[in-house]
Amino acid sequence: MAMKLHTLDELTDRDIDPIGTPRRDTFEQRLADEIRAYRIGEAIKMARESQSMTQEELGKKMGVQRAQVCRIESGKSITFASMMRAFKALGVQVALDMKGVGSVIL
């Protein structure tokens, strides 16, 4: 007997709700937010590693424990303030691109 295969969209429609429903919209927004946080964390990690710096060393420069740096780099505990502290400790200039408003160097 052949197993029926399903697309990700079919499974998401079945398990979350169809596109355009409030529950699906919330799910999609949360997923997009988590992906952005992950990408920011990866950028911090890449900047740290490019300087041959350990998480503990970055934590000392930021005034936090190594475990907090680990959470930031994984995108699990990232706030705008912690992101800015990490990039500042790494000496990385950050530009914020605001659609329709322009860019701001932070």
PyMOL CGO cylinders between C-alpha atoms (Angstrom):
from pymol import cmd
from pymol.cgo import CYLINDER

trace = [
    CYLINDER, 0.00, 0.00, 0.00, 1.43, 3.37, -1.04, 0.3, 1, 1, 1, 1, 1, 1,
    CYLINDER, 1.43, 3.37, -1.04, 1.80, 6.08, 1.57, 0.3, 1, 1, 1, 1, 1, 1,
    CYLINDER, 1.80, 6.08, 1.57, 0.07, 9.40, 0.78, 0.3, 1, 1, 1, 1, 1, 1,
    CYLINDER, 0.07, 9.40, 0.78, 2.49, 12.31, 0.80, 0.3, 1, 1, 1, 1, 1, 1,
    CYLINDER, 2.49, 12.31, 0.80, 1.38, 15.81, 1.74, 0.3, 1, 1, 1, 1, 1, 1,
    CYLINDER, 1.38, 15.81, 1.74, 2.88, 19.19, 1.00, 0.3, 1, 1, 1, 1, 1, 1,
    CYLINDER, 2.88, 19.19, 1.00, 3.89, 21.50, 3.82, 0.3, 1, 1, 1, 1, 1, 1,
    CYLINDER, 3.89, 21.50, 3.82, 1.04, 23.83, 2.83, 0.3, 1, 1, 1, 1, 1, 1,
    CYLINDER, 1.04, 23.83, 2.83, -1.48, 21.01, 3.12, 0.3, 1, 1, 1, 1, 1, 1,
    CYLINDER, -1.48, 21.01, 3.12, -0.22, 20.04, 6.56, 0.3, 1, 1, 1, 1, 1, 1,
    CYLINDER, -0.22, 20.04, 6.56, -0.14, 23.65, 7.74, 0.3, 1, 1, 1, 1, 1, 1,
    CYLINDER, -0.14, 23.65, 7.74, -3.70, 24.21, 6.45, 0.3, 1, 1, 1, 1, 1, 1,
    CYLINDER, -3.70, 24.21, 6.45, -4.82, 21.08, 8.29, 0.3, 1, 1, 1, 1, 1, 1,
    CYLINDER, -4.82, 21.08, 8.29, -2.90, 21.58, 11.55, 0.3, 1, 1, 1, 1, 1, 1,
    CYLINDER, -2.90, 21.58, 11.55, -2.90, 25.39, 11.92, 0.3, 1, 1, 1, 1, 1, 1,
    CYLINDER, -2.90, 25.39, 11.92, -5.71, 26.77, 9.73, 0.3, 1, 1, 1, 1, 1, 1,
    CYLINDER, -5.71, 26.77, 9.73, -6.01, 27.89, 6.09, 0.3, 1, 1, 1, 1, 1, 1,
    CYLINDER, -6.01, 27.89, 6.09, -4.23, 31.01, 4.83, 0.3, 1, 1, 1, 1, 1, 1,
    CYLINDER, -4.23, 31.01, 4.83, -6.10, 34.21, 5.68, 0.3, 1, 1, 1, 1, 1, 1,
    CYLINDER, -6.10, 34.21, 5.68, -7.53, 33.02, 8.99, 0.3, 1, 1, 1, 1, 1, 1,
    CYLINDER, -7.53, 33.02, 8.99, -6.53, 34.84, 12.20, 0.3, 1, 1, 1, 1, 1, 1,
    CYLINDER, -6.53, 34.84, 12.20, -4.84, 31.76, 13.68, 0.3, 1, 1, 1, 1, 1, 1,
    CYLINDER, -4.84, 31.76, 13.68, -2.79, 31.19, 10.50, 0.3, 1, 1, 1, 1, 1, 1,
    CYLINDER, -2.79, 31.19, 10.50, -1.87, 34.89, 10.29, 0.3, 1, 1, 1, 1, 1, 1,
    CYLINDER, -1.87, 34.89, 10.29, -0.61, 34.77, 13.90, 0.3, 1, 1, 1, 1, 1, 1,
    CYLINDER, -0.61, 34.77, 13.90, 1.36, 31.60, 13.15, 0.3, 1, 1, 1, 1, 1, 1,
    CYLINDER, 1.36, 31.60, 13.15, 2.93, 33.13, 10.00, 0.3, 1, 1, 1, 1, 1, 1,
    CYLINDER, 2.93, 33.13, 10.00, 3.86, 36.35, 11.85, 0.3, 1, 1, 1, 1, 1, 1,
    CYLINDER, 3.86, 36.35, 11.85, 5.41, 34.44, 14.76, 0.3, 1, 1, 1, 1, 1, 1,
    CYLINDER, 5.41, 34.44, 14.76, 7.39, 32.28, 12.34, 0.3, 1, 1, 1, 1, 1, 1,
    CYLINDER, 7.39, 32.28, 12.34, 8.66, 35.36, 10.45, 0.3, 1, 1, 1, 1, 1, 1,
    CYLINDER, 8.66, 35.36, 10.45, 9.67, 37.00, 13.76, 0.3, 1, 1, 1, 1, 1, 1,
    CYLINDER, 9.67, 37.00, 13.76, 11.56, 33.87, 14.85, 0.3, 1, 1, 1, 1, 1, 1,
    CYLINDER, 11.56, 33.87, 14.85, 13.38, 33.67, 11.51, 0.3, 1, 1, 1, 1, 1, 1,
    CYLINDER, 13.38, 33.67, 11.51, 14.43, 37.34, 11.79, 0.3, 1, 1, 1, 1, 1, 1,
    CYLINDER, 14.43, 37.34, 11.79, 15.68, 36.78, 15.35, 0.3, 1, 1, 1, 1, 1, 1,
    CYLINDER, 15.68, 36.78, 15.35, 17.63, 33.71, 14.21, 0.3, 1, 1, 1, 1, 1, 1,
    CYLINDER, 17.63, 33.71, 14.21, 19.25, 35.68, 11.36, 0.3, 1, 1, 1, 1, 1, 1,
    CYLINDER, 19.25, 35.68, 11.36, 20.25, 38.51, 13.71, 0.3, 1, 1, 1, 1, 1, 1,
    CYLINDER, 20.25, 38.51, 13.71, 21.69, 35.97, 16.14, 0.3, 1, 1, 1, 1, 1, 1,
    CYLINDER, 21.69, 35.97, 16.14, 23.65, 34.36, 13.32, 0.3, 1, 1, 1, 1, 1, 1,
    CYLINDER, 23.65, 34.36, 13.32, 25.01, 37.77, 12.27, 0.3, 1, 1, 1, 1, 1, 1,
    CYLINDER, 25.01, 37.77, 12.27, 26.20, 38.39, 15.83, 0.3, 1, 1, 1, 1, 1, 1,
    CYLINDER, 26.20, 38.39, 15.83, 27.79, 34.94, 15.95, 0.3, 1, 1, 1, 1, 1, 1,
    CYLINDER, 27.79, 34.94, 15.95, 29.55, 35.47, 12.59, 0.3, 1, 1, 1, 1, 1, 1,
    CYLINDER, 29.55, 35.47, 12.59, 30.88, 38.86, 13.72, 0.3, 1, 1, 1, 1, 1, 1,
    CYLINDER, 30.88, 38.86, 13.72, 32.12, 37.36, 17.00, 0.3, 1, 1, 1, 1, 1, 1,
    CYLINDER, 32.12, 37.36, 17.00, 33.78, 34.39, 15.29, 0.3, 1, 1, 1, 1, 1, 1,
    CYLINDER, 33.78, 34.39, 15.29, 35.40, 36.63, 12.66, 0.3, 1, 1, 1, 1, 1, 1,
    CYLINDER, 35.40, 36.63, 12.66, 37.19, 38.34, 15.57, 0.3, 1, 1, 1, 1, 1, 1,
    CYLINDER, 37.19, 38.34, 15.57, 38.16, 34.97, 17.09, 0.3, 1, 1, 1, 1, 1, 1,
    CYLINDER, 38.16, 34.97, 17.09, 36.22, 35.92, 20.19, 0.3, 1, 1, 1, 1, 1, 1,
    CYLINDER, 36.22, 35.92, 20.19, 34.55, 33.43, 22.52, 0.3, 1, 1, 1, 1, 1, 1,
    CYLINDER, 34.55, 33.43, 22.52, 31.02, 33.80, 23.81, 0.3, 1, 1, 1, 1, 1, 1,
    CYLINDER, 31.02, 33.80, 23.81, 32.48, 34.38, 27.26, 0.3, 1, 1, 1, 1, 1, 1,
    CYLINDER, 32.48, 34.38, 27.26, 34.67, 37.23, 25.97, 0.3, 1, 1, 1, 1, 1, 1,
    CYLINDER, 34.67, 37.23, 25.97, 31.72, 38.85, 24.22, 0.3, 1, 1, 1, 1, 1, 1,
    CYLINDER, 31.72, 38.85, 24.22, 29.63, 38.41, 27.35, 0.3, 1, 1, 1, 1, 1, 1,
    CYLINDER, 29.63, 38.41, 27.35, 32.24, 40.27, 29.41, 0.3, 1, 1, 1, 1, 1, 1,
    CYLINDER, 32.24, 40.27, 29.41, 32.26, 43.13, 26.91, 0.3, 1, 1, 1, 1, 1, 1,
    CYLINDER, 32.26, 43.13, 26.91, 28.45, 43.24, 27.02, 0.3, 1, 1, 1, 1, 1, 1,
    CYLINDER, 28.45, 43.24, 27.02, 28.19, 42.82, 30.79, 0.3, 1, 1, 1, 1, 1, 1,
    CYLINDER, 28.19, 42.82, 30.79, 26.25, 39.54, 30.57, 0.3, 1, 1, 1, 1, 1, 1,
    CYLINDER, 26.25, 39.54, 30.57, 26.96, 35.86, 31.17, 0.3, 1, 1, 1, 1, 1, 1,
    CYLINDER, 26.96, 35.86, 31.17, 28.11, 33.51, 28.39, 0.3, 1, 1, 1, 1, 1, 1,
    CYLINDER, 28.11, 33.51, 28.39, 24.73, 31.74, 28.56, 0.3, 1, 1, 1, 1, 1, 1,
    CYLINDER, 24.73, 31.74, 28.56, 22.97, 35.00, 27.61, 0.3, 1, 1, 1, 1, 1, 1,
    CYLINDER, 22.97, 35.00, 27.61, 25.27, 35.39, 24.59, 0.3, 1, 1, 1, 1, 1, 1,
    CYLINDER, 25.27, 35.39, 24.59, 24.38, 31.83, 23.61, 0.3, 1, 1, 1, 1, 1, 1,
    CYLINDER, 24.38, 31.83, 23.61, 20.66, 32.63, 23.82, 0.3, 1, 1, 1, 1, 1, 1,
    CYLINDER, 20.66, 32.63, 23.82, 21.13, 35.83, 21.79, 0.3, 1, 1, 1, 1, 1, 1,
    CYLINDER, 21.13, 35.83, 21.79, 23.11, 34.03, 19.10, 0.3, 1, 1, 1, 1, 1, 1,
    CYLINDER, 23.11, 34.03, 19.10, 20.46, 31.33, 18.84, 0.3, 1, 1, 1, 1, 1, 1,
    CYLINDER, 20.46, 31.33, 18.84, 17.75, 33.99, 18.43, 0.3, 1, 1, 1, 1, 1, 1,
    CYLINDER, 17.75, 33.99, 18.43, 15.92, 32.80, 21.55, 0.3, 1, 1, 1, 1, 1, 1,
    CYLINDER, 15.92, 32.80, 21.55, 16.44, 35.81, 23.78, 0.3, 1, 1, 1, 1, 1, 1,
    CYLINDER, 16.44, 35.81, 23.78, 17.09, 38.74, 21.51, 0.3, 1, 1, 1, 1, 1, 1,
    CYLINDER, 17.09, 38.74, 21.51, 15.78, 42.22, 22.08, 0.3, 1, 1, 1, 1, 1, 1,
    CYLINDER, 15.78, 42.22, 22.08, 16.65, 45.39, 20.24, 0.3, 1, 1, 1, 1, 1, 1,
    CYLINDER, 16.65, 45.39, 20.24, 18.71, 46.51, 23.24, 0.3, 1, 1, 1, 1, 1, 1,
    CYLINDER, 18.71, 46.51, 23.24, 20.65, 43.23, 23.49, 0.3, 1, 1, 1, 1, 1, 1,
    CYLINDER, 20.65, 43.23, 23.49, 21.29, 43.24, 19.75, 0.3, 1, 1, 1, 1, 1, 1,
    CYLINDER, 21.29, 43.24, 19.75, 22.66, 46.77, 19.92, 0.3, 1, 1, 1, 1, 1, 1,
    CYLINDER, 22.66, 46.77, 19.92, 24.85, 45.94, 22.94, 0.3, 1, 1, 1, 1, 1, 1,
    CYLINDER, 24.85, 45.94, 22.94, 26.28, 42.92, 21.14, 0.3, 1, 1, 1, 1, 1, 1,
    CYLINDER, 26.28, 42.92, 21.14, 27.08, 44.80, 17.95, 0.3, 1, 1, 1, 1, 1, 1,
    CYLINDER, 27.08, 44.80, 17.95, 28.54, 47.72, 19.92, 0.3, 1, 1, 1, 1, 1, 1,
    CYLINDER, 28.54, 47.72, 19.92, 30.74, 45.33, 21.93, 0.3, 1, 1, 1, 1, 1, 1,
    CYLINDER, 30.74, 45.33, 21.93, 31.89, 43.82, 18.63, 0.3, 1, 1, 1, 1, 1, 1,
    CYLINDER, 31.89, 43.82, 18.63, 32.59, 47.24, 17.12, 0.3, 1, 1, 1, 1, 1, 1,
    CYLINDER, 32.59, 47.24, 17.12, 30.09, 46.60, 14.31, 0.3, 1, 1, 1, 1, 1, 1,
    CYLINDER, 30.09, 46.60, 14.31, 28.15, 49.57, 12.97, 0.3, 1, 1, 1, 1, 1, 1,
    CYLINDER, 28.15, 49.57, 12.97, 24.44, 48.85, 12.47, 0.3, 1, 1, 1, 1, 1, 1,
    CYLINDER, 24.44, 48.85, 12.47, 22.16, 50.49, 9.94, 0.3, 1, 1, 1, 1, 1, 1,
    CYLINDER, 22.16, 50.49, 9.94, 18.41, 50.25, 10.37, 0.3, 1, 1, 1, 1, 1, 1,
    CYLINDER, 18.41, 50.25, 10.37, 16.47, 50.36, 7.09, 0.3, 1, 1, 1, 1, 1, 1,
    CYLINDER, 16.47, 50.36, 7.09, 12.94, 51.63, 7.64, 0.3, 1, 1, 1, 1, 1, 1,
    CYLINDER, 12.94, 51.63, 7.64, 10.82, 51.16, 4.54, 0.3, 1, 1, 1, 1, 1, 1,
    CYLINDER, 10.82, 51.16, 4.54, 9.36, 54.45, 3.39, 0.3, 1, 1, 1, 1, 1, 1,
    CYLINDER, 9.36, 54.45, 3.39, 11.38, 56.45, 5.94, 0.3, 1, 1, 1, 1, 1, 1,
    CYLINDER, 11.38, 56.45, 5.94, 15.01, 55.71, 5.10, 0.3, 1, 1, 1, 1, 1, 1,
    CYLINDER, 15.01, 55.71, 5.10, 18.07, 54.33, 6.82, 0.3, 1, 1, 1, 1, 1, 1,
    CYLINDER, 18.07, 54.33, 6.82, 19.46, 55.27, 10.21, 0.3, 1, 1, 1, 1, 1, 1,
    CYLINDER, 19.46, 55.27, 10.21, 22.98, 54.44, 11.39, 0.3, 1, 1, 1, 1, 1, 1,
    CYLINDER, 22.98, 54.44, 11.39, 22.81, 53.28, 15.00, 0.3, 1, 1, 1, 1, 1, 1,
]
cmd.load_cgo(trace, "trace")
